Amino acid sequence: MKKIICLDFDGVINSYKSGWTGIANLPDEPVPGALEWIEKIIMLYCDTPESIDCIGKPLKDYELCIYSARSKSFFGRRAMKKWLVKHGLDDRFLEVIKFPIKKPAAFITIDDRAIQFKGKFPKFEEITNFKPWNKKKV
């Protein structure tokens, strides 16, 4: 069984500068390096699309899933796929990326709105003061 890498869409792939503007409305640009990272992860660690020639397949034990609050809607999933291609992802990668309708039981989740649980629950102030990476003052 393949291990799942679950990648959040808004704030991780899509810069999400405009915030929520509708389930299928995606006005923002990608986070720098996001699409290149997705292609590299697939090429190195996931099954590659049949139409992409890959020399040497070092480890194919992972599956990439892209998940969002948009995922429950067909229109949201379609909008994410179109947005990825519009911003430069080779559409052949859509053959192997999964877009589940429910958050998968993942080996790891990459999300901009999460606190890693390390065996101790966060103080309430950590929760109320939380800011995603792109909202923090530098």
C-alpha positions as YAML, in Angstrom:
chain: A
units: angstrom
residues:
- id: 1
  name: MET
  ca: [0.00, 0.00, 0.00]
- id: 2
  name: LYS
  ca: [1.34, 3.39, -0.98]
- id: 3
  name: LYS
  ca: [1.90, 6.12, 1.60]
- id: 4
  name: ILE
  ca: [-0.16, 9.24, 1.00]
- id: 5
  name: ILE
  ca: [1.30, 12.73, 0.89]
- id: 6
  name: CYS
  ca: [-1.67, 15.06, 1.32]
- id: 7
  name: LEU
  ca: [-1.00, 18.56, 0.05]
- id: 8
  name: ASP
  ca: [-3.38, 21.36, 0.96]
- id: 9
  name: PHE
  ca: [-4.33, 23.59, -1.96]
- id: 10
  name: ASP
  ca: [-5.16, 27.05, -0.58]
- id: 11
  name: GLY
  ca: [-2.17, 28.69, 1.08]
- id: 12
  name: VAL
  ca: [0.23, 25.89, 0.09]
- id: 13
  name: ILE
  ca: [-0.07, 25.57, -3.71]
- id: 14
  name: ASN
  ca: [-2.31, 28.57, -4.42]
- id: 15
  name: SER
  ca: [-1.00, 31.70, -2.64]
- id: 16
  name: TYR
  ca: [-4.55, 32.42, -1.41]
- id: 17
  name: LYS
  ca: [-3.82, 36.15, -1.04]
- id: 18
  name: SER
  ca: [-7.42, 37.05, -1.84]
- id: 19
  name: GLY
  ca: [-8.88, 34.61, 0.68]
- id: 20
  name: TRP
  ca: [-12.07, 32.71, -0.05]
- id: 21
  name: THR
  ca: [-13.78, 34.07, -3.16]
- id: 22
  name: GLY
  ca: [-15.92, 31.05, -4.03]
- id: 23
  name: ILE
  ca: [-15.58, 27.32, -4.47]
- id: 24
  name: ALA
  ca: [-14.46, 27.55, -8.12]
- id: 25
  name: ASN
  ca: [-12.96, 31.07, -8.12]
- id: 26
  name: LEU
  ca: [-9.16, 31.03, -7.90]
- id: 27
  name: PRO
  ca: [-7.77, 34.51, -8.64]
- id: 28
  name: ASP
  ca: [-4.33, 34.15, -7.04]
- id: 29
  name: GLU
  ca: [-0.92, 33.04, -8.29]
- id: 30
  name: PRO
  ca: [0.94, 29.91, -7.13]
- id: 31
  name: VAL
  ca: [3.22, 29.89, -4.12]
- id: 32
  name: PRO
  ca: [6.74, 30.17, -5.60]
- id: 33
  name: GLY
  ca: [8.18, 26.72, -6.28]
- id: 34
  name: ALA
  ca: [4.93, 24.83, -5.60]
- id: 35
  name: LEU
  ca: [4.34, 23.42, -9.08]
- id: 36
  name: GLU
  ca: [7.99, 22.48, -9.56]
- id: 37
  name: TRP
  ca: [7.93, 20.71, -6.18]
- id: 38
  name: ILE
  ca: [4.81, 18.75, -7.16]
- id: 39
  name: GLU
  ca: [6.38, 17.58, -10.44]
- id: 40
  name: LYS
  ca: [9.63, 16.63, -8.70]
- id: 41
  name: ILE
  ca: [7.86, 14.64, -5.95]
- id: 42
  name: ILE
  ca: [5.86, 12.73, -8.55]
- id: 43
  name: MET
  ca: [8.89, 12.04, -10.75]
- id: 44
  name: LEU
  ca: [10.97, 10.75, -7.85]
- id: 45
  name: TYR
  ca: [8.54, 9.09, -5.47]
- id: 46
  name: CYS
  ca: [5.17, 8.42, -7.11]
- id: 47
  name: ASP
  ca: [3.89, 6.55, -10.12]
- id: 48
  name: THR
  ca: [4.62, 8.72, -13.14]
- id: 49
  name: PRO
  ca: [2.14, 9.30, -15.94]
- id: 50
  name: GLU
  ca: [2.58, 6.74, -18.73]
- id: 51
  name: SER
  ca: [3.12, 9.54, -21.21]
- id: 52
  name: ILE
  ca: [6.16, 10.90, -19.35]
- id: 53
  name: ASP
  ca: [9.41, 9.06, -19.88]
- id: 54
  name: CYS
  ca: [11.18, 8.58, -16.58]
- id: 55
  name: ILE
  ca: [14.66, 7.08, -16.54]
- id: 56
  name: GLY
  ca: [15.17, 5.16, -13.34]
- id: 57
  name: LYS
  ca: [12.37, 4.85, -10.84]
- id: 58
  name: PRO
  ca: [14.12, 5.02, -7.47]
- id: 59
  name: LEU
  ca: [11.10, 4.84, -5.17]
- id: 60
  name: LYS
  ca: [7.45, 4.73, -6.12]
- id: 61
  name: ASP
  ca: [5.97, 4.08, -2.69]
- id: 62
  name: TYR
  ca: [4.01, 7.33, -2.43]
- id: 63
  name: GLU
  ca: [0.80, 8.81, -3.78]
- id: 64
  name: LEU
  ca: [0.19, 12.56, -3.99]
- id: 65
  name: CYS
  ca: [-3.24, 13.84, -3.02]
- id: 66
  name: ILE
  ca: [-4.35, 17.46, -3.26]
- id: 67
  name: TYR
  ca: [-7.10, 18.30, -0.83]
- id: 68
  name: SER
  ca: [-9.02, 21.46, 0.04]
- id: 69
  name: ALA
  ca: [-12.30, 22.67, 1.43]
- id: 70
  name: ARG
  ca: [-13.12, 22.87, -2.31]
- id: 71
  name: SER
  ca: [-12.68, 19.11, -2.69]
- id: 72
  name: LYS
  ca: [-16.21, 18.16, -1.68]
- id: 73
  name: SER
  ca: [-17.53, 19.81, -4.85]
- id: 74
  name: PHE
  ca: [-16.99, 18.55, -8.39]
- id: 75
  name: PHE
  ca: [-16.71, 22.21, -9.44]
- id: 76
  name: GLY
  ca: [-14.06, 22.86, -6.80]
- id: 77
  name: ARG
  ca: [-11.96, 19.86, -7.86]
- id: 78
  name: ARG
  ca: [-12.29, 20.83, -11.52]
- id: 79
  name: ALA
  ca: [-11.29, 24.43, -10.71]
- id: 80
  name: MET
  ca: [-8.15, 23.24, -8.88]
- id: 81
  name: LYS
  ca: [-7.13, 21.04, -11.82]
- id: 82
  name: LYS
  ca: [-7.70, 23.83, -14.35]
- id: 83
  name: TRP
  ca: [-5.80, 26.30, -12.14]
- id: 84
  name: LEU
  ca: [-2.81, 23.94, -11.87]
- id: 85
  name: VAL
  ca: [-2.58, 23.57, -15.65]
- id: 86
  name: LYS
  ca: [-3.19, 27.29, -16.24]
- id: 87
  name: HIS
  ca: [-0.22, 28.08, -13.99]
- id: 88
  name: GLY
  ca: [2.16, 25.66, -15.67]
- id: 89
  name: LEU
  ca: [1.69, 22.15, -14.32]
- id: 90
  name: ASP
  ca: [2.02, 19.67, -17.17]
- id: 91
  name: ASP
  ca: [-1.52, 18.30, -17.48]
- id: 92
  name: ARG
  ca: [-0.13, 14.75, -17.74]
- id: 93
  name: PHE
  ca: [0.58, 14.91, -14.00]
- id: 94
  name: LEU
  ca: [-3.17, 15.08, -13.39]
- id: 95
  name: GLU
  ca: [-3.25, 11.41, -14.45]
- id: 96
  name: VAL
  ca: [-1.54, 10.43, -11.18]
- id: 97
  name: ILE
  ca: [-2.48, 13.18, -8.69]
- id: 98
  name: LYS
  ca: [-5.52, 12.24, -6.63]
- id: 99
  name: PHE
  ca: [-8.18, 14.79, -5.70]
- id: 100
  name: PRO
  ca: [-10.14, 13.04, -2.93]
- id: 101
  name: ILE
  ca: [-13.53, 14.31, -1.81]
- id: 102
  name: LYS
  ca: [-12.69, 13.61, 1.84]
- id: 103
  name: LYS
  ca: [-9.44, 14.28, 3.66]
- id: 104
  name: PRO
  ca: [-7.40, 11.10, 3.26]
- id: 105
  name: ALA
  ca: [-5.66, 9.15, 6.00]
- id: 106
  name: ALA
  ca: [-2.24, 10.43, 5.03]
- id: 107
  name: PHE
  ca: [1.31, 9.48, 5.95]
- id: 108
  name: ILE
  ca: [1.95, 13.23, 6.07]
- id: 109
  name: THR
  ca: [-0.12, 16.35, 5.46]
- id: 110
  name: ILE
  ca: [1.37, 19.64, 4.34]
- id: 111
  name: ASP
  ca: [-0.98, 22.43, 5.37]
- id: 112
  name: ASP
  ca: [-0.56, 26.13, 6.10]
- id: 113
  name: ARG
  ca: [-3.21, 26.09, 8.81]
- id: 114
  name: ALA
  ca: [-2.06, 23.45, 11.24]
- id: 115
  name: ILE
  ca: [-0.16, 23.11, 14.49]
- id: 116
  name: GLN
  ca: [1.92, 19.96, 14.74]
- id: 117
  name: PHE
  ca: [0.82, 17.84, 17.69]
- id: 118
  name: LYS
  ca: [3.87, 16.77, 19.67]
- id: 119
  name: GLY
  ca: [2.14, 14.94, 22.52]
- id: 120
  name: LYS
  ca: [1.12, 18.09, 24.33]
- id: 121
  name: PHE
  ca: [-1.96, 20.14, 23.51]
- id: 122
  name: PRO
  ca: [-1.34, 23.78, 22.58]
- id: 123
  name: LYS
  ca: [-2.21, 26.58, 24.94]
- id: 124
  name: PHE
  ca: [-5.33, 28.47, 23.96]
- id: 125
  name: GLU
  ca: [-3.19, 31.56, 23.21]
- id: 126
  name: GLU
  ca: [-1.25, 29.55, 20.60]
- id: 127
  name: ILE
  ca: [-4.55, 28.79, 18.90]
- id: 128
  name: THR
  ca: [-5.97, 32.31, 19.06]
- id: 129
  name: ASN
  ca: [-2.65, 33.90, 17.99]
- id: 130
  name: PHE
  ca: [-2.03, 31.43, 15.15]
- id: 131
  name: LYS
  ca: [-1.24, 32.92, 11.75]
- id: 132
  name: PRO
  ca: [-0.45, 30.99, 8.56]
- id: 133
  name: TRP
  ca: [2.99, 31.54, 7.08]
- id: 134
  name: ASN
  ca: [1.82, 34.15, 4.57]
- id: 135
  name: LYS
  ca: [0.12, 36.34, 7.21]
- id: 136
  name: LYS
  ca: [3.03, 36.54, 9.66]
- id: 137
  name: LYS
  ca: [4.98, 39.77, 9.97]
- id: 138
  name: VAL
  ca: [8.53, 39.34, 8.75]
...
